[in-house]
Amino acid sequence: MPKGSGLGIAAHYSFVSYVAAVVEVAVDAKGELTIPRVDIAIDCGATINPDRVRAQMEGACVMGVSAATLARSPSRTAVRSRTISTATR
């Protein structure tokens, strides 16, 4: 891999399906993140409409990339107060 780039790998089993994804990421000299490639493999058994499966995987990819790049992680105070308020109910 060239300097400033890397691979992220994820695998999961859910709803009687195996799914794996490999995401190639790169950061340029200015610190800008790009995602030049995402590969997804799924074993979901027999499908009636393969386009639906593809659309579902593409949507999940967009949602995952959005969560990873745009979402803010909660502060420790927020997590702690949420845990305390849940525990005291």
Backbone torsions as a table, in degrees:
resi	resn	phi	psi	omega
1	MET	NA	139.5	176.4
2	PRO	-68.0	159.5	177.6
3	LYS	-59.6	137.8	-180.0
4	GLY	85.8	6.6	179.0
5	SER	-129.5	162.6	-179.5
6	GLY	-166.0	176.3	179.7
7	LEU	-122.0	139.7	172.3
8	GLY	-114.6	137.6	-176.3
9	ILE	-126.0	136.3	177.3
10	ALA	-140.4	145.0	175.8
11	ALA	-141.5	147.2	-177.0
12	HIS	-154.7	150.4	173.3
13	TYR	-121.6	120.8	-179.1
14	SER	-157.8	147.1	177.7
15	PHE	51.8	43.3	178.1
16	VAL	57.8	34.8	178.7
17	SER	-137.8	142.0	172.9
18	TYR	-101.6	133.4	-179.9
19	VAL	-135.1	139.0	174.8
20	ALA	-138.2	146.7	179.2
21	ALA	-138.4	143.0	173.2
22	VAL	-124.7	124.5	-177.6
23	VAL	-116.2	125.0	174.5
24	GLU	-93.2	129.3	179.3
25	VAL	-126.1	154.3	177.7
26	ALA	-144.4	143.8	176.3
27	VAL	-122.5	124.9	-178.8
28	ASP	-84.8	-177.1	-176.6
29	ALA	-62.7	-25.3	179.3
30	LYS	-86.2	-4.5	-179.2
31	GLY	88.9	9.9	179.0
32	GLU	-78.6	131.2	-180.0
33	LEU	-90.1	133.6	171.8
34	THR	-129.0	153.3	177.5
35	ILE	-123.0	91.8	-175.6
36	PRO	-73.0	-22.4	-175.3
37	ARG	-156.5	141.2	172.4
38	VAL	-134.7	126.7	175.8
39	ASP	-115.2	132.1	-179.6
40	ILE	-127.4	134.6	174.7
41	ALA	-122.6	138.8	-180.0
42	ILE	-139.1	139.1	171.6
43	ASP	-120.0	96.7	-177.3
44	CYS	-113.5	12.3	-179.9
45	GLY	80.7	-158.0	-178.7
46	ALA	-67.2	139.2	178.7
47	THR	-124.1	144.3	176.8
48	ILE	-84.0	-42.2	-177.7
49	ASN	-131.5	97.1	-178.4
50	PRO	-60.1	-27.0	178.0
51	ASP	-64.5	-33.2	177.2
52	ARG	-66.2	-41.2	178.7
53	VAL	-63.7	-45.3	178.6
54	ARG	-60.5	-46.0	179.5
55	ALA	-61.4	-39.4	179.0
56	GLN	-63.9	-43.0	-179.6
57	MET	-68.7	-40.2	178.0
58	GLU	-64.2	-42.4	178.1
59	GLY	-64.4	-40.7	177.7
60	ALA	-64.1	-37.3	178.3
61	CYS	-64.4	-47.0	178.5
62	VAL	-61.5	-42.9	178.8
63	MET	-63.6	-42.7	179.2
64	GLY	-65.3	-42.8	178.0
65	VAL	-64.7	-40.6	177.5
66	SER	-62.2	-45.0	179.9
67	ALA	-63.9	-40.5	-177.3
68	ALA	-72.4	-31.6	-174.3
69	THR	-102.6	-24.6	-173.9
70	LEU	-112.6	-24.7	-176.4
71	ALA	-74.0	145.6	176.3
72	ARG	-97.6	135.9	177.8
73	SER	-77.4	143.1	-177.8
74	PRO	-68.2	149.4	177.9
75	SER	-72.8	160.7	179.4
76	ARG	-61.8	-35.7	179.9
77	THR	-63.5	-44.1	-179.1
78	ALA	-64.1	-42.9	-179.9
79	VAL	-65.5	-44.2	-178.8
80	ARG	-64.0	-43.9	-178.8
81	SER	-67.3	-35.6	178.0
82	ARG	-66.0	-41.7	179.1
83	THR	-64.7	-43.0	-179.5
84	ILE	-65.3	-44.6	-177.6
85	SER	-66.9	-32.9	177.8
86	THR	-70.0	-39.1	-176.4
87	ALA	-71.1	-26.6	-175.7
88	THR	-90.3	-2.1	-179.7
89	ARG	-78.2	NA	NA
